Amino acid sequence: MEEVVKSSAVIRRKSKIYHANAMSPVSYYVLVTLLGLTSLLCVLPLLLVISVSFSAESNILRDGYRFIPEVFSVEAYRFLIDDLDKITTGYGISILVTVVGTFLSLLVTSLFAYPVSRPDFPYRNQFSFIVFFTMLFGGGLVPWYLLYTQAGLKNTLLALIIPHLVVPFNVIIMRIFFTNTIPHALIESAKIDGAGELRIYSKIILPLSLPVLATIGLFQMLAFWNDWYTSLIFINNPKLVSLQYLLYKVISDLNYINSGTATIQAANAVQETLPSETAKMAMAVIGIGPIIMVYPFLQNYLVKGLTVGSVKG
């Protein structure tokens, strides 16, 4: 009987705490409204880009951008389909670099962050300082180019992967996660049971680190997918050009034609039928498609990773 009374008292105390911390209906609806408006502001630019890409160029030049196309047209996509082989090749290169680069980046980052998060690892502070130092100072563009060129990485896929392989900020985030989330006693228990360092890393550390791995993985995917500058510096082979750099070249050509710096004859012959503005939006739709499809699968892990990093970091 006494146990029942005690348990009921505990339940009442928890209920009071819950009701004390519960949000009032007015605050709830205000919060939902603000979050809804914020989400709408994030979605509207994407909807506008899609709408403009299916609009007629003449309507865009005359009336400006509209959420509902006055005249539905796929001329911009037909313009891009003329270079379908290049776009397909660019898609393949970008997908390959993104998948391989993200996997290797997570592997190398976790292999570096896990040891420096261990309190029994010698020189952990020195290695952490090296990571922090590289966030403040870089070698510069010319030494970077000379190093990669002399190493024989020019016109190779490794030139697109290695520059983004290890990001110092990601190493710090992952180190904080390992330090604050994974108990050192768990590692010691695994050692007592006879597990080696590699087995602890693969069977205990990685499964418990899915939130931070998914968060950093998403950031790395965006970095690899949106990178066009590395292709500009190191890639001359058309078969190794990434999708983003290909779209960048198309936009540069369109801007060159529309700027009036081209010859008058060429400008007059092309500018009347060239889907300049709509083609830019169509290229944006093509470029962001894969990322939009991947993000929902990582959303839950992304929220968990950001929450842990913000609360315990």
N, C-alpha and C positions, 0 to 999 in steps of 0.2 A: 504493500500500500504506500509506504514511504517513497519507494522508487517511482511509482506512478505519479505521486505529487511532485517529486523533484523534476521528473521529465516534463510534466505539464507546465511547471514554472519556467523551465528552460525554454520551452516552446513559446510561452507568452512573452518572455524577454526578447527572444529573437523576432517575434511578431512586432513588438513595439519598436525595436531597432529598424526593422524593415519599413514600417509605416512612417517612422521619423525620417528615414532617408528617401522614401518614395517621392516621386515628382508629382506635383499637383496637376490636375487636368489642364489648367490654363498654360502652365509651363510646358507641359507635354506637347500641346497643340502648337505653341509658339516655336518650340524646338523642331517639331516635324515640319512646320511651314518654312522655317529658315533652311533646314537641310534640303527640303524639296526645291526651294528657289536656287540654292547653291548648285544642286544637281542639274537643274534646268539650265543654269548659266554655263555649266560645263558641256552640256549636250548640244546646246543651240549652235555654237560654232561648227561642230561636226555636221549637223544637219544642214547648215548653210553651205558648207563646202560640197556636200553631196548634191544639194539642189543646184548649185551653180554649175557643177560638172555636167549636169543633164540639161542645161539651158542653152539656148542659141546665142552665139557670140554677138550677133547684132543687137539682141535685146539687152545683153549685159553692157555693151558699150553705150547704148542709148538710155537705159533706165537704171543701170546699176545692179547690185546684187539683190536677189529676192529669195525668200524662203520657198515660195511656190513658183516654179518656172512658168513664165507666160507662154513660151513655146518650148515644148519638150524636144530635146535633140540629143543624139548620141554622137555628134560629129567629133567631139573632143576624144572620145574613146576610139573612133575610127582613125583619127589622126595618130593615136598612139599605137594602134594595131599595125600600122605600116611598118613599125620597128618591132614587131612581135618577137622575132628571133632574139634581138638584143634584150628585150624586156624579160623573156623567158630565161636567158642566160644570166641576166642580172639577178633574177629571183633565185635561181639555183645557187649562185655564188653567195648571195646574202643569207639564204637559209643555212647553207653549209657552214659559213663562217660564224653565224649566230649560234647554231647548235653546238658545234665543236668548241668555239670560243667560250661559251657560257659554261659548258661542262668542265673544261680545263681551268677556267677562272675560279669556279667554285672549289675544285680539287686543290689547286695551288693555294688559294686564299685560306681554306680550312686547314691545310697542312701547315701553313705558317702561323695562323692565329691560335691553333690549339696548343702547340708547345709554349708559346709566350704567355698563354693564359694560366699555365701551371705554376703554382708557387714554388715547386721544387726544381724548376728548369733554370739552370745557370745562365747568366747573362740575359735574362728575359728583359730587363730594363734597357739594356744596350740595344737589343734588337728592336724593341718598341720605339726607342729614340730614332733609330735609323728609318723606320716607317714614317714617323712623324716628320722627320727632316725632309724626306722626299715630297711631303705635302707642301712645304714652303719653298723649296728650291728645285729647279729643273735644269737639265743640261743645255737646253736651247735647241732650236730647230736645226741648225747646221751640224752640230755634233751628232744629233739624232739621225739625220739623213746619212752622214758619212759612216756612222756605225752600222746601220742597216745595210747600206750599199756594200761596204767592204766585207760584211758577213755573208754576202750572197743572198740576201733576203728580198732584193728588189724583184718585182714581177713574180712573187710567190704568194700563196695564201697565208703563209706564216707572217708576212708583213702586215696583213690585215688583222691577225689574231694577237700577236705578241704585245703590241702597244697597249691593249686594254686587258691584258691577262691578269695583272695584279694592280688593284686600285688601293692606295693606302687607306683611304677613308673606309672602304669595305673591310679591310683587315682590322681596323680599330673597332668597328661595329661588331664584327664576329668575335673578337677577343673579349669585348664587354659581355656579349651573350654567354660565351663559355664560362667566364668568371662568375657571373651573377646567377646563372640558371642551372648549371650542372654542378652538383655538390662534389667536392674533392673526396669526400668519404665514399662516394659511389665508385670512384676510380680506384681507391685503395682497396675496397672490397673485391673488385674485379681482379686486382693484382694478387690478393690473398687466395683467390680461387684458381690462380695459375694463368690468367689471361695476360698475353703480351701487349706491348704498346699498340701494335698494328691491329690486333683483335679488339682492343678497347676502343680505338678510333673508329673502326668500321662497324662494330656491333653495338656500341653504346653511344658514342659521341654523335655520330651522324644521324641515327634515328631520332635522337632527342633534339636535334638541331634543325628539323625540317622548317620551322617558321623562319628562322634567320636565313637559311639556305634559299628558300623560296623568295624571300624579300630581296636579297642580294642578287639572286639569279634573275629576277625580273629587271632590276636596274642594269645588270650586265647585258641582258637581252636587248634592252632599249639602246644601250651604248653601242653594241655591235651592229644592230639593225640600222640605226640612224647615222652611222659613221660614213661620211663621204670624203672627209679630208685626207684620211690615210690613203685612199685610192688615188686621190689627186697627187699625192707626194710620191708614192712608190709604184703605182701600177701604170704601165704603158700598153700592156697586152689587152686588146679588146675583149678577149675571152675570160679575163679575170676581173672585169669591171663590176663593181657591186651595183645593186639596184639604185641606191640613193645617189651614187655618183652619176649614174646614167641619167636619172631624173634631173640632177643638178645641171648636167650638160645641156639637156633639152631646154630647161628654163633659161639658161644663159644664152642659147641660140635664139629663143623667142624674144628675150629682152634686147638682144643685139639687133634683130630685125625691126623691132618696134621703136628703138631709140633713134632711128634715122641715121645711124652711122654707116649702115650698109648703102650700097649704090641705089640710086633713085629707081633705076629700072627694076632691080630685084625687089625692092620694097613695094613698089606699086603692083608688081605681078603677084606677090605672095600675100601681102598684108590684108587684102580685101577678103580673102577666104580662109585666112589662117585663124584657127580657134585658139587665140593666145590666152586669154583669161580663163576660159573654160578648160583648156588643156592643163593649165597649172593646177586647177582644182581636181581634175581627173587624176593627175599624177599623185596628188596628195592622198586621194582615196585609194589608189593602188598601193601606195607606200605604207599606209597605216593598217591595211586589212589584216595581215597576219598577227600583228600585235593585239588588235582588238579581239581576235578569236582566241588568243592564248590567255589573255588577262583573266577572264572569268574562272579559269581552272586554278589560278594562283591567288585569287582574291582573299580567301580565308586565311591562307598562310601569310599573305602580305600584311593583313590587319594584325595578326598575332605577333609577327616579327616587329612591326612598328610599335606596338603596344609595349612589348618587353623592352625594346630599346629605349623608349621614352620614359618608362617608369623606373627601370633599374639602371639606366645608363648614367 
